[in-house]
Amino acid sequence: MIFGLFGDKKEREAKQLNSDAPLIIEQSMQTYTGPRLREMAEMVVEHIARAHARYGTAEIDLKRAHYDYKGLHKEARRNNDQVALSALTLVIIHLRAEMNAPAAAPAIATIEDFTKAWMHDGDSDSDGDGESGIEDDAN
């Protein structure tokens, strides 16, 4: 009965995750250059895939993965590796959002949009000049 006074914990956590993911991404985009953002996106994709492959996708599996990734996050903080710290923060948000789905679906979508945008950014424009580097031999 008393726990009902404070509302649904999963709903509160989902709201927090939905607001944290865009803030972390925005801060990273203001802080890092393109190659660093691409590295960060690659790390996020790699770690999320590794967490799913190693632990699974059931809620208890995600909790175990979350616990282990908190340790990696702490290690990145100790090493002062800011890109890894930001990437692992997004991985942890993604894992927690999966545990709180569907209410935290916007957090997952935000992280996936970021990774898609930056994973493909360097494929077509690696030197940042706005051109793809593909020559048109049709002439």
N, C-alpha and C positions, 0 to 999 in steps of 0.2 A: 504494500500500500504506500509506504513512504517513498519508494523508488519512483512511483508514478508522478510525484511532485516535480521532479526534475526533467521530465520528458524522456523521449526515446534516445538512448545513448547513440545508437547507430545513425539516427537522423542527424543528431548534432555533429557527429564525426563526419558524416557525408558532407554536410554544409561546410565544415572546416576544410576538408580535402578539396572540395569544389572551388574554394577561394584560394587555397594555398598553391595549387598546381599552376594557375596562370601567373601568380606573383613570382614564383621561383623562375618560371620561364622568362618573364619580363625582365627580372633582375639579371638573369644570365645573358639575355640579349643586349642589355645595356653595358654589361661588364666585359664580355668576351668577344673576340673577333670571329669571323666566319669559320676558319679552320678549327678553332676551339669549340665552337657550337656544333660543328659536324662531329668532332671527336666525342663530345658530350652525348649527342643523339645516338651515335654508334654504341657507346657504353650503356645507355639506357636500354636499347633494343637487345643488346647482348645479355645484359643481366636479367631482364625480364624473361627472355627465352630460357636462360640457364635456370632461373628459379622455377619455371614451369616444368622443365625437363627433369630437374633434380628432385623437386619436392612434390609436384602435382598441382592440381587446381582446386581440390576440395578445400573447404574453409580451414580445417585443421592443418592441411599442408601449407596453405598460405600463411598461417600463423607461425609455423616453424620457419618458413622462408623469411618472414618479416623479422623474426628474432635474429636470425643469422645476418641479415642485411643491416640490421642496426649495429652489429659488431663491425662490419665492413665500413659503415658510415663513420663510426667512431675512429677507426684506423685512418681513414682519409682525413679526418679533422686533425688527428695527431700529426700526420705527415704534411699538413697544410697544402694538400692537393685540392685546390678550389674547384677544378673541373670535375674531378671524381666526386667531390662532396656534393656538388649540385646534381650530378647524374644519379648518385645513390639516393639523394633526397627524392628525386622524381621516381626512382624505382620503388622506394618505400611507400610513397604516396599511391603509386599504381597498385601495389600489393594490397594496401589497406582499402583502396577504393574497390578492388575486386571482392574483398570481404564484405563490403557495404553496398554492393550492387543491389538493385538498380539505382538507388538514390545518389550514388557517387559516379554515375555514368558520365557526367560532364567532365570530371577530373580525368577519367580514363581517355575520353575523347580529346581533351586538351593536350595530354601527353602524347598520344598517338599522332595528332596533327603536327605537333612540334617535331617529332622524330621523322615523320614522313617528309616534312618540308626541308629539314636539314640533311637527311640522309641522301636526298636526291639533288640538293642544291649544288654540291660539288661535282656531281656527275656531268652536268651540262655547263657549268661556269666555274671551273676550278681556279682561274686566275683573277676573278672578280671584275673583269672588264666589260661584262654585260653581253659577251658573245660566247657562243657555244664552242668555238674552236673547230667546228666542222666546216670544211671548205666546200663551196658549191662548185663542182666540176661540170655543171651542165652547160656552161658557156663555152 
